[in-house]
Amino acid sequence: MAKTIDDLKTEMDSIKMELELRKMFASNTAVHILNRFNQVRDRSMLIQEDDPASMRVKDADEG
């Protein structure tokens, strides 16, 4: 059975969506989530570097 152009376009759209979903799920593995958490934490520590309260948190993490 021959496929029409509309059928092929629909199939292509479906494949594109599946690839986007796979990419999204791949970026949410445990390693990626932990890396993003560490990046956010590092940035927040830079912003609050001179704040004594943040130094207590840092000391508690190291301690």
Secondary structure, 3 states (H helix, E strand, C coil): CCCCHHHHHHHHHHHHHHHHHHHHHHCCCHHHHHHHHHHHHHHHHHHCCCCHHHHHHHHHHHC
